[in-house]
Amino acid sequence: RIAANIRIQAPARIIVTRRQRGIFAGRPFLLFGPALIDLPLYSQFWIRADEITLVQRLMNSSASAMFDRILRTRFDVFRMRNDELIVIRTSASTADEVARLAREELELLRAVIDALALRP
């Protein structure tokens, strides 16, 4: 498991995971947290957010291609909440591969910060 975490003041909560196809891969079970948002252009992701305008800005930026490349499995997740941005990936890789994946996660976090004009 590879995790990248940046402390930053976030304006809303956003959670992005990849949709899985299969018998047990239906709609996520939601009791608490942000509502599920359906964006037709990004149907490969389950997106939960407090503010739809932030999600639209995020997904119309260069970060959307990075989401597609980085969030591959069911356990990969991007999470933005009160005071942090987190990207978690699962991978069974060598040490060199893990370093490359961690750099990709940091690039994604930088792209999100630029897209949403967040300040540390």
Disulfide bonds with the S-S distance in Angstrom:
none
